[in-house]
Amino acid sequence: MGKNLHYSIRPFIEEALNSHIAVKSIESIELEDFYAYKVNRIGMSSLIVVLSDDYYFGTSSLYCKPQILSDGGFFLIARPEASGIERNLPQERLGIGKLGKLLGSLNREDFWNYSPPLKKKK
Amino acid sequence: MKEIIINILDKIVEIIKLFSPKYYDRITKYLLIPGVGLLAKPIWLEIVNIFLKEFNFSIIGEKDWIIGLIIIVLALIYNTIQSYLHLKYSSESKPAFQNISNKTFSSFGNLCQEILPLLKDNEYIFKSTGPNSNSETAEPLRTDLTMWNKLKVEVIIPNNEAIKKLIEENRSLIPAKQTDLFDKMILHIRAFNEHIVNPNFDYKPYQFPNKFPEIVIKNSFNTAKENKDLKRKVKWISKKLNTKYVSDWIIFGSIVVTPEKANDVDIAILLSNSVELKTGNERLSQIKFDFKVKFKRDLHLSVFEYNKLSDFKKFSKNNPQKIEKKNG
């Protein structure tokens, strides 16, 4: 839990979100312990994205999720090198995963039900 | 008797914590409530005054509003100072070349510690924004290289220049058996810069020497082991973590290779089988806070539940430079 992210990560995420076909705009949200955005989508509801700075995203990370995600949203595992769980909690309307999963889930109103396609074995 | 003393000490510690950062909001609140109360002269204060009369003391009088106002101003000043201190010790990540010190280095290990953050910064940018990165993961193929192209010019080149300068100005510290390797690094930097200016320039013969970071990391790690400040932190952490709540832990990341430059202390923790997640997290939050107060640095925790033992072992294996519980 925290804001301990390499300075290149947030601009990279912002660039990816702003370039997304379903995204109208993004707004930065000021939180004490996390970086967060409100993502406004074209023709769909907006969603809250909170960045986790954990190297390992486990149950403990989920336990520390901020209040702002209590009505749902996406808990983004922001470090590209991070490991841990990528999953959904549909009952909480919560998606959890890395940037690739977030970008895929933005295309769906029920973003909390999105799962990325499995990578083909070579 | 021993228990009573421990309880008293715990209470004293709790009181001291009330005057430390993070608790400053609470202190402010405690000051603002009576301050506003005095200013507004509510009935409850009159009631309190009835009891205070017994001691010939009154907190209600003509000057109450001044006292109230002073308390409020003091509370707000206190809050502002604590907020400032909190911000002062919360350092944001920034390009490594901006943190280079121009001091004279006393050893090859110290020189390596100055070079390492620059190398790590470049590596991180390449892995997180560069071409063909993350090919081993489920992440989609990166086609938008806007950030990579931007950071290449704004950060990687200045970082490389800083590495080159450090090597050139400290040649006397480089052991004879490593001079070829360090020269290869300088050639790579020159070729990389030329490639940025002229994309047709082929710098394949001057590829990044993979052995270079190996040597730099190894020497940084060996030098860090003797760092007094790191030893002090490790001792404190060991004392706090070697409890029934924690089964195992490692300290990893920049603190174990460049302790003087690290913004925080990374620790991976395996909780005990018997501890509940809630209890474990509360305990760890307390340790984080105590560490911040004592060392003015953040503890960055990666917490593994006991049923994720294999994940913890894998994580530990992926971090070869570390201080383990058994050595702490």
Interface residues (C-beta under 8 A of the other chain):
Chain A: G2 K3 N4 L5 H6 Y7 S8 I9 P11 F12 E15 A16 S19 D53 D54 Y55 Y56 G58 T59 S60 S61 Y63 C64 P80 E81 S83 G84 K98 L99 G100 L103 P116 L118 K119
Chain B: S90 E92 S93 K94 P95 Y124 I125 K127 S128 T129 S133 N134 T137 A138 E139 P140 D144 T146 M147 L151 V155 N263 D264 D266 A268 L271 L277 K278 G280 N281 D298 H300 S302 V303 F304 E305 K308 D311 K314 F315
